Amino acid sequence: MKKQQTAKYIVCDTLSAMLAWTALFLFRKLALEESGFESLGQVFNDLNYWLGIVIVPAGWLALYTIQGTYRNVLRRARLKELLETLLATLIGSVVIFFVLLIDDEMPTYRDYYAAFLFLLAVHFTLTYLPRLIITSSTVRRVHDRRLGFPTLMIGSGHKAMQTYLDLENQETYSGNLFVGYVTLKAGDHSPLENIMPCLGTIDDLGRLVEGGDIEEVIVALEDDERGRINEILLALDAADDTIIKFTPDARDLIVGSIKQESIFHSPLIIINNRLMSEWQYSLKRIFDVLISLVAMVVLSPVYLVTAIIVKCTSPGPVFYAQERIGYRGKPFKMHKFRSMYVDAEKSGPALSKDDDPRITPFGRFMRKVRLDEIPQFYNVLKGTMSIVGPRPERQYYIDQIVKRAPEYLLLQRIKPGITSWGQVKYGYASTVDEMVERLRYDLLYLDNMSLSTDLKILLYTVIIILQGRGK
């Protein structure tokens, strides 16, 4: 269903962009420019028109993707869609104006403004009307109970039962199709057991949401169970695309924690599991790819010289690949220039120290200026790492860290990075204790994740490299 809905938006947006470009081209050639076109046939024989009919729609689709238009297509709100379409149209029209229109020769400056306003109005109208029709049809199907979202209830007491009844009986149906509930205490009887199946306890949450079949989780806890909220959030952490809602208590109502999506829906606190807006995620990935490509080209002589020195100063391979744990707990191979002697861990995993005899003399220099890390730009291009993000660890050490600090698993919500807040503030960790200590900086990054934060971390990383303060 999601794929079909996404395809509808993409097809309509493509056709709208093509029609808007055609209308703009005709308006410019026949109404503004003194080009001598006497018929439509002459206009459509212009190569610039056909180039635009291919390139311009592709640019619009790229902009919409960066904006997050094609994410959660079944949950789009009409007012929000109006504002997003208007913003995207304004940005895209400005880009087209300065890239394609500014060099055109027109009789007066008023004609430039006329072309821009014409594009803005026509493109917005042709884009928003089909979107409005598709979104309105989807909203109507939800309200008529012909379309719903698989929902899991966490809680098994009277508050869970009351929440279920409120959602089922609300004036405007919100689309929650309950697939079952999770209890906090195994074996407890629940008023929900005659309505929906019990799917397990909190320990089963990760398994239940991992497949992505559950689109929404509603947490309805009794007053004496609210102390387990952190445990529940930790268990749901990997569910990036799952909407999490909590029933409020009196304190939430007083401090204004409730953000309503509709005046007809039940009051629930929505937990945003996305750390950044969709456009920031897209720009972060674009930023990663561009920086990595530039770095690999500019540093190619450094790669060559470093490889020769590593090969000449100690026997063994130039590069070293080690399995680390990355995004959502998936293992991957992280690449580095080899800074230790071969078989440095023949006695088992061990963290490096300042006076570690396993490190080669040149390896010690590489670590100080982070030269051993530059092959990881290849990992960034592959998509297993980011430029900025928590440093990836081996499963052997993760198991030890989690025993003392379970919140470490929160770091697996994002891709690991070449550099991080923890690296800048703390440096490399030589013991598990130091790993746990460094963790607070990486969790701080999680709470403040943004493109501006990434730029600050990169700036400080460059300063550390220039000063040779790495270790």
C-alpha positions as CSV (number, residue, x, y, z in Angstrom):
1,M,0.0,0.0,0.0
2,K,2.8,2.4,0.9
3,K,4.6,1.7,-2.4
4,Q,1.5,2.3,-4.4
5,Q,0.8,5.6,-2.6
6,T,4.4,6.7,-3.0
7,A,4.2,5.9,-6.7
8,K,1.0,8.1,-7.0
9,Y,2.8,11.1,-5.5
10,I,5.9,10.6,-7.7
11,V,3.9,10.2,-10.9
12,C,1.8,13.2,-10.2
13,D,4.8,15.4,-9.1
14,T,6.7,14.4,-12.3
15,L,3.8,15.2,-14.6
16,S,3.1,18.5,-12.7
17,A,6.8,19.5,-13.1
18,M,6.7,18.7,-16.8
19,L,3.5,20.7,-17.3
20,A,4.8,23.7,-15.3
21,W,8.0,23.7,-17.3
22,T,6.1,23.6,-20.6
23,A,3.8,26.4,-19.5
24,L,6.8,28.5,-18.4
25,F,8.6,27.8,-21.7
26,L,5.5,28.9,-23.7
27,F,4.9,31.9,-21.6
28,R,8.5,33.1,-22.0
29,K,8.8,32.4,-25.7
30,L,5.3,33.6,-26.8
31,A,4.5,36.4,-24.3
32,L,7.8,37.8,-23.0
33,E,10.7,37.2,-25.4
34,E,11.0,38.7,-28.9
35,S,12.2,35.5,-30.3
36,G,10.1,35.4,-33.5
37,F,8.3,32.1,-32.7
38,E,5.1,32.1,-34.8
39,S,3.7,28.6,-33.9
40,L,3.7,26.0,-31.1
41,G,5.6,23.7,-33.4
42,Q,8.6,26.0,-33.5
43,V,8.6,26.2,-29.7
44,F,8.7,22.5,-29.3
45,N,11.5,22.2,-31.8
46,D,13.7,24.1,-29.3
47,L,16.4,21.7,-27.8
48,N,16.3,23.7,-24.5
49,Y,12.7,22.7,-24.0
50,W,13.4,19.0,-24.3
51,L,16.5,19.3,-22.0
52,G,14.4,21.0,-19.4
53,I,11.6,18.5,-19.7
54,V,14.0,15.8,-18.5
55,I,16.3,17.7,-16.1
56,V,13.8,20.0,-14.3
57,P,11.4,17.3,-13.1
58,A,14.4,15.3,-11.9
59,G,15.5,18.3,-9.9
60,W,12.1,18.7,-8.4
61,L,11.9,15.1,-7.3
62,A,15.3,15.3,-5.7
63,L,14.1,18.4,-3.8
64,Y,11.0,16.6,-2.6
65,T,13.0,13.6,-1.5
66,I,15.4,15.8,0.5
67,Q,12.4,17.5,2.1
68,G,10.9,14.1,3.1
69,T,7.8,14.3,0.9
70,Y,7.8,10.6,0.2
71,R,8.1,9.5,3.8
72,N,5.0,8.4,5.7
73,V,2.8,8.9,2.7
74,L,-0.2,7.4,4.3
75,R,-0.1,9.8,7.2
76,R,0.0,13.2,5.4
77,A,-2.0,16.1,6.8
78,R,-3.6,18.5,4.3
79,L,-2.5,21.7,6.1
80,K,1.1,20.5,6.6
81,E,1.2,19.4,2.9
82,L,0.0,22.8,1.8
83,L,2.9,24.5,3.7
84,E,5.5,22.0,2.6
85,T,4.5,22.3,-1.0
86,L,4.6,26.0,-0.8
87,L,8.0,26.0,0.7
88,A,9.4,23.5,-1.8
89,T,7.9,25.5,-4.7
90,L,9.5,28.7,-3.5
91,I,12.9,27.1,-3.1
92,G,12.8,25.2,-6.4
93,S,11.5,28.3,-8.3
94,V,14.3,30.4,-7.0
95,V,16.9,27.8,-8.1
96,I,15.4,27.5,-11.6
97,F,15.3,31.3,-11.9
98,F,19.0,31.8,-11.0
99,V,20.2,28.7,-12.9
100,L,18.0,28.8,-16.0
101,L,16.3,32.1,-16.4
102,I,18.7,34.8,-15.2
103,D,20.8,34.5,-18.4
104,D,17.8,34.9,-20.7
105,E,17.6,38.1,-22.6
106,M,14.3,39.8,-21.8
107,P,13.1,43.3,-22.8
108,T,12.7,44.6,-19.2
109,Y,13.4,43.5,-15.6
110,R,9.6,43.3,-15.1
111,D,9.6,40.3,-17.4
112,Y,12.1,38.5,-15.2
113,Y,9.7,39.0,-12.2
114,A,6.8,38.0,-14.4
115,A,8.5,34.7,-15.4
116,F,9.4,33.9,-11.8
117,L,5.9,34.6,-10.4
118,F,4.3,32.7,-13.3
119,L,6.5,29.6,-12.5
120,L,5.8,30.0,-8.8
121,A,2.0,30.2,-9.2
122,V,1.7,27.5,-12.0
123,H,4.0,25.0,-10.4
124,F,2.4,25.3,-7.0
125,T,-1.1,24.9,-8.4
126,L,-0.3,22.0,-10.6
127,T,1.6,20.3,-7.8
128,Y,-0.7,20.9,-4.8
129,L,-4.0,20.1,-6.4
130,P,-3.2,16.4,-7.3
131,R,-1.5,16.0,-3.8
132,L,-4.6,17.4,-2.2
133,I,-6.8,14.9,-4.0
134,I,-4.6,11.9,-3.1
135,T,-4.2,13.0,0.5
136,S,-7.9,13.7,1.0
137,S,-8.8,10.3,-0.5
138,T,-6.4,8.7,2.0
139,V,-7.7,10.6,5.0
140,R,-11.3,9.7,4.0
141,R,-10.4,6.0,3.8
142,V,-8.8,6.2,7.3
143,H,-11.9,7.9,8.8
144,D,-14.2,5.3,7.1
145,R,-12.1,2.5,8.7
146,R,-11.1,1.2,5.3
147,L,-7.4,1.9,6.0
148,G,-5.6,1.6,9.3
149,F,-2.2,1.3,10.9
150,P,-1.0,-1.8,12.8
151,T,-0.8,-0.7,16.4
152,L,0.7,-2.3,19.5
153,M,-0.6,-1.5,23.0
154,I,2.0,-1.5,25.9
155,G,0.1,-1.9,29.1
156,S,-2.5,-4.3,30.3
157,G,-4.4,-2.5,33.1
158,H,-7.4,-0.3,33.3
159,K,-5.6,2.7,31.7
160,A,-4.8,0.6,28.7
161,M,-8.4,-0.5,28.4
162,Q,-9.7,3.0,28.7
163,T,-7.2,4.2,26.1
164,Y,-8.4,1.5,23.7
165,L,-12.0,2.5,24.2
166,D,-11.2,6.2,23.8
167,L,-9.5,5.6,20.5
168,E,-12.2,3.3,19.2
169,N,-15.0,5.7,20.2
170,Q,-13.4,9.1,19.3
171,E,-15.4,11.3,16.9
172,T,-12.8,11.1,14.2
173,Y,-11.2,7.6,13.8
174,S,-7.4,7.8,13.9
175,G,-6.7,4.6,12.1
176,N,-5.3,2.5,15.0
177,L,-5.7,-1.2,14.2
178,F,-4.6,-3.0,17.3
179,V,-2.7,-6.2,16.6
180,G,-2.2,-7.0,20.3
181,Y,-0.8,-5.8,23.6
182,V,2.3,-6.2,25.7
183,T,2.1,-6.7,29.4
184,L,4.6,-5.6,32.0
185,K,4.1,-8.6,34.2
186,A,3.8,-12.1,32.6
187,G,0.8,-14.0,33.7
188,D,-1.3,-11.0,34.7
189,H,-5.0,-11.0,33.7
190,S,-6.0,-8.0,31.6
191,P,-9.3,-6.5,30.6
192,L,-7.8,-6.4,27.1
193,E,-7.4,-10.2,26.8
194,N,-10.9,-10.7,25.3
195,I,-10.3,-7.9,22.7
196,M,-6.8,-8.5,21.4
197,P,-4.0,-11.1,21.9
198,C,-1.2,-10.8,24.4
199,L,2.0,-10.8,22.4
200,G,4.5,-11.0,25.3
201,T,6.3,-8.8,27.8
202,I,8.7,-5.8,27.5
203,D,11.5,-8.3,26.7
204,D,9.7,-9.1,23.5
205,L,9.4,-5.5,22.3
206,G,12.5,-5.5,20.2
207,R,11.4,-8.6,18.3
208,L,7.9,-7.3,17.8
209,V,8.9,-3.9,16.2
210,E,12.0,-5.1,14.4
211,G,10.2,-6.3,11.3
212,G,8.6,-2.9,10.8
213,D,5.1,-4.4,10.6
214,I,4.0,-2.4,13.6
215,E,3.6,1.2,12.6
216,E,2.5,2.7,15.9
217,V,3.0,1.9,19.6
218,I,0.7,3.3,22.3
219,V,2.0,3.2,25.9
220,A,-0.7,3.2,28.5
221,L,0.8,2.5,32.0
222,E,-0.7,2.5,35.4
223,D,0.6,5.1,37.9
224,D,2.8,2.5,39.6
225,E,4.3,1.4,36.3
226,R,5.5,4.7,35.0
227,G,9.0,4.2,36.4
228,R,9.6,1.7,33.6
229,I,9.2,4.3,30.8
230,N,13.0,4.5,30.2
231,E,13.1,0.7,29.9
232,I,10.3,0.8,27.3
233,L,12.0,3.6,25.3
234,L,15.3,1.8,25.3
235,A,13.5,-1.4,24.0
236,L,11.8,0.7,21.2
237,D,14.9,2.6,20.3
238,A,15.6,0.7,17.0
239,A,12.1,1.5,15.7
240,D,12.9,4.6,13.8
241,D,9.8,4.5,11.7
242,T,7.4,3.6,14.5
243,I,5.3,6.3,16.0
244,I,5.3,6.1,19.8
245,K,2.6,7.7,21.9
246,F,2.1,7.9,25.7
247,T,-1.0,8.5,27.7
248,P,-0.5,11.7,29.7
249,D,-0.8,12.1,33.5
250,A,-1.8,15.2,35.3
251,R,1.8,16.6,35.3
252,D,2.0,16.3,31.5
253,L,-1.2,18.3,31.2
254,I,0.0,21.0,33.5
255,V,3.4,21.5,31.9
256,G,2.0,21.3,28.4
257,S,3.8,18.2,27.1
258,I,0.9,17.3,24.8
259,K,1.1,18.3,21.1
260,Q,-2.2,17.6,19.4
261,E,-2.3,16.6,15.7
262,S,-6.1,16.9,15.5
263,I,-8.7,18.6,17.8
264,F,-10.9,15.5,17.5
265,H,-8.3,12.9,18.6
266,S,-7.5,11.6,22.1
267,P,-4.8,13.5,23.9
268,L,-1.5,11.5,23.7
269,I,2.1,12.5,24.0
270,I,4.0,11.8,20.8
271,I,7.6,10.7,21.1
272,N,9.7,11.7,18.1
273,N,12.1,8.9,17.3
274,R,13.7,10.8,14.5
275,L,16.8,12.7,15.7
276,M,16.7,15.2,12.9
277,S,14.3,16.4,10.3
278,E,14.2,14.5,7.0
279,W,16.0,17.2,5.0
280,Q,18.8,17.3,7.5
281,Y,19.2,13.5,7.2
282,S,19.4,13.9,3.4
283,L,21.8,16.7,3.5
284,K,24.0,14.9,6.1
285,R,24.3,12.0,3.6
286,I,25.0,14.3,0.7
287,F,27.6,16.1,2.9
288,D,29.2,12.7,3.8
289,V,29.5,11.6,0.1
290,L,30.8,14.9,-1.1
291,I,33.4,15.3,1.7
292,S,34.5,11.7,1.2
293,L,35.0,12.1,-2.5
294,V,36.9,15.3,-2.2
295,A,39.0,13.9,0.6
296,M,39.9,10.7,-1.3
297,V,40.9,12.8,-4.4
298,V,42.8,15.5,-2.5
299,L,44.5,13.0,-0.1
300,S,45.4,10.5,-2.8
301,P,49.1,11.5,-2.6
302,V,48.9,11.1,1.2
303,Y,47.3,7.6,0.7
304,L,50.2,6.6,-1.5
305,V,53.0,7.9,0.7
306,T,51.4,6.5,3.8
307,A,50.9,3.1,2.2
308,I,54.6,3.0,1.1
309,I,55.8,4.0,4.6
310,V,53.6,1.4,6.4
311,K,54.8,-1.3,4.0
312,C,58.5,-0.3,4.4
313,T,58.6,0.2,8.2
314,S,57.0,-3.1,9.3
315,P,56.1,-6.4,7.7
316,G,52.5,-7.1,6.9
317,P,49.6,-5.7,4.9
318,V,49.1,-1.9,4.4
319,F,45.5,-1.9,5.4
320,Y,43.7,-3.4,8.4
321,A,40.1,-4.4,8.4
322,Q,38.3,-5.2,11.6
323,E,34.6,-6.1,12.3
324,R,32.7,-3.4,14.1
325,I,29.1,-2.9,15.0
326,G,27.2,-0.2,13.2
327,Y,23.8,1.1,12.5
328,R,21.0,-0.9,14.2
329,G,23.6,-3.4,15.5
330,K,24.7,-4.6,12.0
331,P,28.3,-5.7,11.8
332,F,30.6,-4.2,9.1
333,K,34.3,-4.1,8.2
334,M,36.0,-0.9,9.2
335,H,39.2,-0.1,7.2
336,K,42.3,1.6,8.6
337,F,46.0,1.9,7.8
338,R,47.7,-0.7,9.9
339,S,49.3,1.0,12.9
340,M,50.2,-2.2,14.9
341,Y,52.5,-5.1,14.3
342,V,50.9,-8.2,12.7
343,D,49.2,-10.6,15.2
344,A,48.9,-7.8,17.8
345,E,45.8,-9.5,19.2
346,K,46.9,-13.1,19.0
347,S,46.2,-13.3,22.8
348,G,42.7,-11.9,22.4
349,P,41.0,-8.4,22.0
350,A,42.9,-5.6,23.8
351,L,42.5,-1.9,23.8
352,S,45.5,0.3,22.9
353,K,47.3,2.5,25.4
354,D,49.7,5.4,25.2
355,D,52.8,3.2,25.6
356,D,51.4,0.2,23.8
357,P,54.3,-2.0,22.5
358,R,52.1,-3.4,19.8
359,I,52.0,0.0,18.0
360,T,54.7,0.5,15.4
361,P,56.8,3.8,15.5
362,F,55.1,5.1,12.4
363,G,51.8,3.9,13.7
364,R,52.2,6.1,16.8
365,F,52.7,9.1,14.5
366,M,49.7,8.1,12.4
367,R,47.5,7.9,15.5
368,K,48.5,11.4,16.7
369,V,47.4,13.0,13.5
370,R,44.6,10.6,12.8
371,L,46.3,9.5,9.6
372,D,45.3,5.8,10.2
373,E,41.6,6.8,10.0
374,I,41.5,8.2,6.4
375,P,40.8,4.9,4.7
376,Q,37.4,5.1,6.5
377,F,36.2,7.6,3.9
378,Y,35.7,4.5,1.8
379,N,33.3,3.2,4.5
380,V,31.5,6.5,4.4
381,L,31.0,6.2,0.6
382,K,29.7,2.6,1.1
383,G,27.2,4.0,3.6
384,T,28.3,1.9,6.6
385,M,29.7,5.0,8.4
386,S,29.2,8.8,8.5
387,I,31.8,11.5,8.8
388,V,30.5,12.5,12.2
389,G,29.0,9.9,14.6
390,P,29.8,7.8,17.6
391,R,32.9,5.6,17.1
392,P,32.0,2.0,16.3
393,E,33.2,-0.7,18.8
394,R,33.6,-4.4,18.6
395,Q,30.9,-6.7,19.9
396,Y,33.3,-8.0,22.6
397,Y,33.5,-4.5,24.2
398,I,29.9,-3.6,23.6
399,D,28.8,-6.6,25.7
400,Q,30.9,-5.3,28.6
401,I,29.7,-1.7,28.2
402,V,26.0,-2.6,28.0
403,K,26.3,-4.5,31.3
404,R,27.3,-1.2,33.0
405,A,25.5,1.3,30.8
406,P,22.6,-0.2,28.8
407,E,22.0,3.2,27.2
408,Y,25.0,2.6,25.0
409,L,22.6,0.8,22.6
410,L,21.0,4.2,21.9
411,L,24.1,5.0,19.9
412,Q,23.0,2.3,17.3
413,R,20.2,4.6,16.2
414,I,22.7,6.4,13.9
415,K,25.6,5.4,11.7
416,P,29.0,5.4,13.4
417,G,31.5,8.1,12.4
418,I,35.1,8.8,11.6
419,T,35.1,11.4,14.3
420,S,32.7,12.2,17.1
421,W,31.9,14.4,20.1
422,G,33.4,11.7,22.3
423,Q,36.6,11.6,20.2
424,V,37.0,15.4,20.3
425,K,36.3,15.7,24.1
426,Y,37.8,12.5,25.3
427,G,39.9,10.9,22.6
428,Y,40.5,7.1,22.2
429,A,39.5,4.9,25.2
430,S,42.1,2.5,26.6
431,T,39.8,0.8,29.1
432,V,36.1,-0.1,29.3
433,D,35.9,2.4,32.2
434,E,37.0,5.1,29.7
435,M,34.5,3.9,27.1
436,V,31.7,4.3,29.6
437,E,33.0,7.8,30.5
438,R,33.2,8.7,26.9
439,L,29.7,7.5,26.3
440,R,28.1,10.6,27.9
441,Y,29.6,12.8,25.2
442,D,28.2,10.6,22.4
443,L,24.8,10.6,24.1
444,L,25.0,14.3,24.3
445,Y,25.6,14.3,20.5
446,L,22.5,12.2,20.1
447,D,20.4,14.8,21.9
448,N,22.0,17.7,19.9
449,M,22.4,16.1,16.6
450,S,22.3,18.6,13.7
451,L,24.3,19.7,10.7
452,S,25.7,22.7,12.7
453,T,26.8,20.3,15.5
454,D,28.6,18.1,12.8
455,L,30.4,21.2,11.5
456,K,31.6,22.2,15.0
457,I,32.9,18.6,15.6
458,L,34.7,18.6,12.3
459,L,36.3,22.0,13.0
460,Y,37.6,20.8,16.4
461,T,38.8,17.5,14.8
462,V,40.9,19.5,12.3
463,I,42.4,21.6,15.1
464,I,43.3,18.4,17.0
465,I,44.9,16.9,13.9
466,L,46.9,20.1,13.2
467,Q,48.1,20.2,16.8
468,G,48.9,16.5,16.8
469,R,46.9,15.9,20.0
470,G,45.4,12.5,18.9
471,K,46.3,9.4,20.7
